[in-house]
Amino acid sequence: MDLRESPVGDEVQVVTDEERFPLWYEHEGEGLLFATALHSGHLLRPEVERQMALDEATRLREEDPYTDQWAEQIAPNWIVPVRSRFEVDLNRDREEAVYLSPGDAWNLKVWKNTPDHVMVKRSLAEHDAFYQELESFLKRMEQRYGRFVVYDLHAYNHRRAGPDAPPADPSTHPDINLGTGTMDRERWAPVVERFLHDIRNYDFPGRRLTVGENVVFKGRYFPWWVHTHFPESGCVLAIEVKKFYMDEWTGRADPVLVKAVQDAIASTVPGVIEELKRL
């Protein structure tokens, strides 16, 4: 039996100490912008941690440090999950949300032993709970404002060949990749074009950022889900930042660049909201 398939009558609850091991943090404020950082989390619940074969440094390398900080500082409305993608990946559909084989996770050996049915079901229950909460949150925004825009914030590796090897080709790995592959591009074109214009022209320290659309990533399950459930009201900009602001192998970041990236993304918000209101 597929570990992701629940037999009839099998009920699995999310087992969590909400004080020590919350599923996410959230804030609801004023305004049309919502943000999330689905892969910023690093926590594992105890039963997952006991079975985890990966060390913390390897996990961190595939997670998205500092994207939670950007989400919370840039947007008045946000949900930031705190669990690691190696417990449950909220940017994959339910059938792929738990990495069961190395092929699911960059050929990494994730588990000491294959997770049992109950552990997988508990992780998938977290996936269910997140999307239930997301739907309620975005419905309130839809009812209040009519439309909203979502910044789906991620970071990506560009030194996969090793810490001492050359980085990936900059011409195919921009500083900022905007994923628009799950949206009605024509419908949301003014919002998309304004974001691209403003981020490309931002006065980043010492230079202009390189920006591409659908060059490295096109957006995955989360933006697809929002565009499917809120086709008339929700516009998701899947924003991937190359990890030039940190050493992806050691986890050490340059705080000046972390803040500069945050400021660059924040600079796009007024124009994006302006275009959204015009639609």
SULPEDA-V665191 format. One record per backbone hydrogen bond with DSSP energy under -1.0 kcal/mol. NH is the residue of the N-H (numbers start at 1). CO is the residue of the C=O. If there is no record, write none. Layout:
NH&CO ; NH&CO
//
This chain:
5&2 ; 10&7 ; 21&17 ; 25&80 ; 27&78 ; 34&149 ; 35&77 ; 36&151 ; 40&37 ; 42&82 ; 43&82 ; 48&45 ; 49&45 ; 50&46 ; 53&110 ; 59&55 ; 60&56 ; 61&57 ; 64&39 ; 67&64 ; 70&66 ; 71&67 ; 72&68 ; 73&69 ; 74&70 ; 75&71 ; 77&33 ; 78&27 ; 79&35 ; 80&25 ; 82&23 ; 84&43 ; 87&84 ; 88&84 ; 89&97 ; 92&89 ; 96&93 ; 104&101 ; 105&102 ; 107&102 ; 108&105 ; 110&108 ; 112&51 ; 120&116 ; 121&117 ; 122&118 ; 123&119 ; 124&120 ; 125&121 ; 126&122 ; 127&123 ; 128&124 ; 129&125 ; 130&126 ; 131&127 ; 132&128 ; 133&129 ; 134&130 ; 135&131 ; 136&132 ; 137&133 ; 138&134 ; 139&135 ; 140&136 ; 141&137 ; 142&138 ; 143&139 ; 144&140 ; 145&141 ; 146&142 ; 148&233 ; 149&32 ; 150&235 ; 151&34 ; 152&237 ; 153&36 ; 154&239 ; 156&241 ; 162&159 ; 168&158 ; 172&169 ; 176&210 ; 177&240 ; 178&212 ; 179&238 ; 181&218 ; 183&180 ; 185&183 ; 188&184 ; 192&188 ; 193&189 ; 194&190 ; 195&191 ; 196&192 ; 197&193 ; 198&194 ; 199&195 ; 200&196 ; 201&197 ; 204&202 ; 207&204 ; 212&176 ; 214&178 ; 221&91 ; 224&220 ; 225&221 ; 226&222 ; 227&223 ; 228&224 ; 229&225 ; 230&226 ; 234&230 ; 235&148 ; 237&150 ; 238&179 ; 239&152 ; 240&177 ; 241&154 ; 242&175 ; 243&156 ; 244&242 ; 247&252 ; 251&247 ; 254&245 ; 258&254 ; 259&255 ; 260&256 ; 261&257 ; 262&258 ; 263&259 ; 264&260 ; 265&261 ; 266&262 ; 267&263 ; 268&265 ; 269&266 ; 272&268 ; 273&269 ; 274&270 ; 275&271 ; 276&272 ; 277&273 ; 278&274
//
